Amino acid sequence: MSESKYKAQQKYNRKNYVRFPLDLKPDVLEAFRTACKANGTTPTTEIKRFILKYIEEASKEPED
């Protein structure tokens, strides 16, 4: 990736995204990374998937 394209991407990301730091024990993080790799995915993808699913389920109307 060219340096100018990289800078443009950084600028876009700073404007449109926020960071969400997460403190984990090193062994938990390594186990999560290993599990993700074994399943052909990445930790970032799985965390984003979890968040979206959680929002969707939490915003559903309760069934009577």
C-alpha positions as CSV (number, residue, x, y, z in Angstrom):
1,M,0.0,0.0,0.0
2,S,1.4,3.4,-0.9
3,E,2.2,5.8,1.9
4,S,-0.4,8.4,0.7
5,K,-3.1,5.7,0.5
6,Y,-2.2,4.5,4.0
7,K,-2.4,8.1,5.4
8,A,-5.8,8.6,3.7
9,Q,-7.0,5.3,5.3
10,Q,-5.7,6.4,8.7
11,K,-7.5,9.7,8.4
12,Y,-10.8,8.0,7.4
13,N,-10.5,5.6,10.3
14,R,-9.9,8.3,12.9
15,K,-12.9,10.2,11.6
16,N,-15.3,7.2,11.3
17,Y,-14.2,4.7,14.0
18,V,-13.4,4.7,17.7
19,R,-11.0,2.4,19.6
20,F,-12.3,0.1,22.2
21,P,-9.5,-1.1,24.4
22,L,-10.0,-4.3,26.2
23,D,-7.9,-5.7,29.1
24,L,-7.5,-9.5,29.0
25,K,-5.2,-11.9,30.8
26,P,-2.4,-12.9,28.4
27,D,-3.4,-16.6,28.6
28,V,-7.0,-15.8,27.8
29,L,-6.0,-13.7,24.8
30,E,-3.7,-16.3,23.5
31,A,-6.4,-19.0,23.8
32,F,-8.9,-16.8,22.0
33,R,-6.4,-16.1,19.2
34,T,-5.7,-19.8,18.9
35,A,-9.4,-20.7,18.8
36,C,-10.1,-18.1,16.2
37,K,-7.2,-19.2,14.0
38,A,-8.4,-22.8,14.3
39,N,-11.8,-21.7,13.1
40,G,-10.4,-19.6,10.2
41,T,-11.3,-16.3,11.7
42,T,-9.7,-13.4,13.6
43,P,-10.3,-12.1,17.1
44,T,-11.5,-8.7,15.7
45,T,-14.0,-10.4,13.5
46,E,-15.4,-12.4,16.3
47,I,-15.6,-9.5,18.7
48,K,-17.4,-7.4,16.1
49,R,-19.8,-10.3,15.4
50,F,-20.5,-10.8,19.1
51,I,-21.3,-7.0,19.5
52,L,-23.6,-6.9,16.6
53,K,-25.5,-10.0,17.7
54,Y,-25.7,-8.8,21.3
55,I,-27.2,-5.4,20.1
56,E,-29.7,-7.2,17.9
57,E,-30.8,-9.6,20.6
58,A,-30.9,-6.9,23.3
59,S,-33.1,-4.6,21.2
60,K,-35.7,-7.2,20.4
61,E,-39.2,-6.7,21.9
62,P,-39.8,-9.1,24.8
63,E,-42.2,-11.8,24.0
64,D,-45.3,-12.1,26.2
